Amino acid sequence: MTARSARPNVNSVDRASKTCTACGRRIEWRKKWERNWDDVRYCSAACRRRGVRTVDTDLASAITTLLDDRPGGATICPSEAARLVASGQGSGRDDWRDLMEPARAAAHRLVADGHLEIVQRGTVVDPSTAKGPIRIRRRSTT
């Protein structure tokens, strides 16, 4: 072991990942954010422009309402929340499809807050890396 490798990394400050305020994805520390890491809230310029809209909070409340109506351990599909919000907005028959990505983002934010889990085939997955169909359930207390 050389003296260089034995020294602690001076730049290794607490660089815990954060969650994007808009989409709920994990934000990893980057060197370019070194000076303002505490101020970083969004993962991209698109999320910064979009922000959290009223429909996003409506989707989050629809997800929690749907889960409240189900027995413990039951799951829902994000499309159920999208359909509920679209019907409340008086949208057309297929307008709920436009709300699918925002519904998934709402689920990501609720996972980051510690309220929910996202599962695929019954296994809990990381929402930032999950691809394909997902189900949403309350976080297990065990």
C-alpha positions as CSV (number, residue, x, y, z in Angstrom):
1,M,0.0,0.0,0.0
2,T,1.5,3.3,-1.0
3,A,1.3,6.5,1.2
4,R,-1.0,8.0,-1.4
5,S,-3.7,5.3,-1.2
6,A,-3.5,5.3,2.6
7,R,-4.6,9.0,2.8
8,P,-8.3,9.6,3.1
9,N,-10.1,11.3,0.2
10,V,-10.3,14.9,1.2
11,N,-13.1,15.5,-1.4
12,S,-15.3,12.7,-0.1
13,V,-18.0,14.7,1.6
14,D,-21.5,13.4,2.1
15,R,-22.6,12.9,-1.4
16,A,-25.8,11.0,-0.8
17,S,-28.0,10.9,-3.9
18,K,-31.1,13.1,-4.0
19,T,-34.5,12.8,-5.6
20,C,-35.6,15.1,-8.4
21,T,-38.5,17.3,-7.2
22,A,-40.3,17.0,-10.6
23,C,-39.9,13.4,-11.7
24,G,-38.8,11.5,-8.6
25,R,-35.7,10.0,-10.2
26,R,-32.5,9.6,-8.3
27,I,-29.9,12.4,-8.9
28,E,-26.3,11.3,-8.5
29,W,-23.6,13.7,-7.4
30,R,-21.6,15.2,-10.2
31,K,-18.3,17.2,-10.1
32,K,-19.9,20.2,-11.8
33,W,-22.4,20.4,-8.9
34,E,-19.7,20.4,-6.3
35,R,-20.2,24.1,-5.2
36,N,-24.0,24.0,-5.2
37,W,-24.9,20.4,-4.4
38,D,-27.2,21.6,-1.6
39,D,-29.2,23.7,-4.1
40,V,-29.7,21.0,-6.7
41,R,-33.4,20.0,-6.9
42,Y,-33.9,18.8,-10.5
43,C,-32.3,16.1,-12.6
44,S,-32.5,18.0,-15.9
45,A,-33.4,21.3,-17.5
46,A,-36.7,19.7,-18.7
47,C,-37.6,18.8,-15.1
48,R,-36.7,22.3,-14.0
49,R,-39.0,23.9,-16.7
50,R,-41.8,21.5,-16.0
51,G,-41.7,21.6,-12.2
52,V,-44.5,20.0,-10.2
53,R,-47.9,21.0,-11.6
54,T,-51.4,20.6,-10.2
55,V,-52.0,17.5,-12.2
56,D,-48.9,15.9,-10.5
57,T,-50.3,16.5,-7.1
58,D,-53.7,15.3,-8.3
59,L,-52.1,12.0,-9.5
60,A,-50.3,11.6,-6.2
61,S,-53.5,12.0,-4.2
62,A,-55.3,9.6,-6.6
63,I,-52.6,7.0,-6.0
64,T,-53.0,7.3,-2.2
65,T,-56.8,7.3,-2.5
66,L,-56.8,4.1,-4.6
67,L,-54.5,2.4,-2.2
68,D,-56.6,3.5,0.8
69,D,-59.6,1.7,-0.8
70,R,-57.7,-1.6,-1.2
71,P,-56.8,-4.1,1.4
72,G,-53.2,-4.1,2.8
73,G,-50.6,-5.4,0.4
74,A,-52.8,-4.8,-2.7
75,T,-51.3,-3.1,-5.7
76,I,-52.5,-0.7,-8.3
77,C,-51.3,0.2,-11.8
78,P,-50.4,3.8,-12.5
79,S,-53.0,3.8,-15.2
80,E,-55.7,3.5,-12.6
81,A,-54.6,6.8,-11.1
82,A,-54.3,8.4,-14.6
83,R,-57.8,7.3,-15.5
84,L,-59.2,8.6,-12.2
85,V,-57.6,12.0,-12.7
86,A,-58.5,12.2,-16.4
87,S,-62.2,11.4,-15.7
88,G,-62.2,14.1,-13.0
89,Q,-60.9,16.6,-15.6
90,G,-63.6,15.8,-18.0
91,S,-61.1,14.6,-20.5
92,G,-61.8,12.4,-23.5
93,R,-61.9,8.7,-23.6
94,D,-58.1,8.1,-24.2
95,D,-56.7,11.3,-22.6
96,W,-55.6,9.3,-19.6
97,R,-52.7,7.9,-21.7
98,D,-51.1,11.3,-21.7
99,L,-51.0,11.1,-17.9
100,M,-49.1,7.8,-17.7
101,E,-45.6,9.3,-17.4
102,P,-46.7,11.9,-14.8
103,A,-48.5,9.1,-12.9
104,R,-45.2,7.1,-12.8
105,A,-43.4,10.3,-11.7
106,A,-45.9,10.8,-8.9
107,A,-45.3,7.2,-7.8
108,H,-41.6,7.9,-7.9
109,R,-42.0,10.9,-5.6
110,L,-44.2,8.9,-3.2
111,V,-41.5,6.2,-3.1
112,A,-38.8,8.8,-2.4
113,D,-41.0,10.1,0.5
114,G,-41.1,6.6,1.9
115,H,-44.8,6.0,1.5
116,L,-44.9,3.4,-1.4
117,E,-43.0,0.7,-3.1
118,I,-42.8,0.0,-6.8
119,V,-42.9,-3.7,-7.7
120,Q,-42.5,-5.8,-10.8
121,R,-43.5,-9.4,-10.8
122,G,-44.0,-9.1,-7.0
123,T,-40.4,-8.0,-6.4
124,V,-39.6,-4.5,-5.1
125,V,-37.5,-2.5,-7.7
126,D,-35.7,0.8,-7.8
127,P,-38.1,3.2,-9.4
128,S,-35.2,5.1,-11.1
129,T,-34.2,2.0,-13.1
130,A,-37.5,0.2,-13.5
131,K,-38.5,-0.4,-17.1
132,G,-41.7,-1.9,-18.3
133,P,-45.0,-2.4,-16.4
134,I,-44.9,-1.5,-12.7
135,R,-47.3,-1.9,-9.8
136,I,-47.6,0.4,-6.8
137,R,-48.3,-0.7,-3.2
138,R,-47.9,0.7,0.3
139,R,-44.5,0.2,1.9
140,S,-44.5,-3.0,3.9
141,T,-44.2,-2.5,7.7
142,T,-42.1,-5.7,8.2
